[in-house]
Amino acid sequence: MVIDGAKGVESQTRKLFEVCRLRDLPILTFCNKMDRESRDTFDIIDEIQENLAIDVTPASWPIGRGRDFMGSYDLLGDRIELMERADRNRVAETIEISGLDDPKLDEHIPAHLTGKLREEVEMARELLPALDIRAVREVT
């Protein structure tokens, strides 16, 4: 399921979700267009949880939004995926890190974005359930 970062959960998304729910299909949701002016990530997560009545477990987190968008942090693989500035559809560099305190993060991302990323990911890890891969496999 793909959710637009600016529009959120649309009516067609609700219909698709209901079809998946009726067929007991696991749902992986991707939020796109974060390189454009988009809503706050937590607002999007809240909308998904409220409108679709599902738990959300983020696997990646955006680094910046709109003009400040630089890429994403892979929470599962502990790496950052930096996008090309000219073509934000292409990954320019993948950097393996050892947690959000890794100095490599500060070498590649401006301080105002690293601080926000660290704060948001810490909140997400505290407030949202961890990925239970066994539960996902049981559905399939």
C-alpha angles and dihedrals in degrees: 000000000000122000121195110235092223102036101037121195108004128194093256089053090054090052093049090048092053091052090052091047092051090052094044092239119161112243125220112188126205123193111209138183094049087142087070127062101293141163126273111281093235090052090054091048091049091051092050092049094046099042099038100029094227134127115249122217113182117221093182136018129210119248102218128334135243112352090357093056110125103163137282143294114235104220093189098046097033096230139114123236110206117198126220111261094222096043112027090187091072129072109233097185141002114207122192111217135179100231133314092292091063109122089224087074091061091047093059106030129053116254096246090057097043091052092050092044092051092048095047096045091049090052092046092051091050098043104034129061119259118247111274102200091182091059090049091051092049090060094052 
